[in-house]
Amino acid sequence: MIDVVMIASVALLIIGMVATIVNRDPFDKLISLSVLIAGVFPFIIDRGYLDVATATALIAPLSTIFTLMVCRRERA
């Protein structure tokens, strides 16, 4: 079971990395970075850094939301 989770995490990392490189729109890049961060969580937890995982779980979504609010698109 652990191997399946690690393979899925690596897949999330690769998908997030490729999507971040390919996308040109800043909003798409932020979403791609969120996918990349989601792939990092199991590796942080696997090493036993639960305090770092908790801080990342709280900070990453909030910073993404605030950045999206600041850089919002203007309606045409």
C-alpha positions as CSV (number, residue, x, y, z in Angstrom):
1,M,0.0,0.0,0.0
2,I,2.8,2.4,0.8
3,D,4.4,1.8,-2.6
4,V,1.1,2.8,-4.3
5,V,1.0,6.0,-2.3
6,M,4.6,6.8,-3.2
7,I,4.1,6.1,-6.9
8,A,1.0,8.4,-6.8
9,S,3.1,11.1,-5.1
10,V,5.8,10.9,-7.6
11,A,3.2,11.1,-10.4
12,L,1.8,14.3,-8.7
13,L,5.3,15.8,-8.5
14,I,6.0,15.1,-12.2
15,I,2.6,16.3,-13.3
16,G,2.9,19.5,-11.2
17,M,6.5,20.1,-12.5
18,V,5.6,19.7,-16.1
19,A,2.4,21.8,-15.9
20,T,4.3,24.6,-14.1
21,I,7.0,24.6,-16.8
22,V,4.5,24.5,-19.7
23,N,1.8,26.9,-18.5
24,R,2.3,30.6,-19.2
25,D,-0.8,31.9,-17.3
26,P,0.1,32.9,-13.7
27,F,-3.1,31.4,-12.4
28,D,-2.4,28.1,-14.0
29,K,1.1,28.2,-12.6
30,L,-0.2,28.6,-9.1
31,I,-2.6,25.7,-9.5
32,S,0.3,23.6,-10.9
33,L,2.4,24.5,-7.9
34,S,-0.3,23.4,-5.6
35,V,-0.4,20.0,-7.3
36,L,3.4,19.9,-6.9
37,I,3.1,20.7,-3.2
38,A,0.5,18.0,-2.8
39,G,3.0,15.5,-4.2
40,V,5.6,16.6,-1.6
41,F,3.5,16.0,1.5
42,P,3.9,12.2,1.7
43,F,7.6,12.5,1.4
44,I,7.7,15.0,4.3
45,I,5.5,12.8,6.4
46,D,7.5,9.7,5.6
47,R,10.6,11.3,7.0
48,G,8.8,12.1,10.2
49,Y,8.6,15.9,9.9
50,L,5.0,16.2,11.0
51,D,5.5,19.8,12.3
52,V,6.8,20.8,8.8
53,A,3.9,19.0,7.1
54,T,1.4,20.7,9.4
55,A,2.9,24.1,8.7
56,T,3.0,23.4,4.9
57,A,-0.6,22.2,5.0
58,L,-1.7,25.4,6.6
59,I,0.5,27.9,4.7
60,A,0.4,26.6,1.1
61,P,-3.4,26.9,0.5
62,L,-3.6,30.3,2.3
63,S,-0.7,31.8,0.3
64,T,-2.3,30.5,-2.9
65,I,-5.6,32.0,-2.1
66,F,-4.1,35.4,-1.1
67,T,-1.9,35.4,-4.3
68,L,-4.9,34.7,-6.4
69,M,-6.8,37.5,-4.7
70,V,-4.0,40.0,-5.3
71,C,-3.4,38.9,-9.0
72,R,-7.1,38.5,-9.9
73,R,-8.2,39.0,-13.5
74,E,-10.1,42.0,-14.4
75,R,-13.4,41.4,-16.1
76,A,-13.5,42.5,-19.7
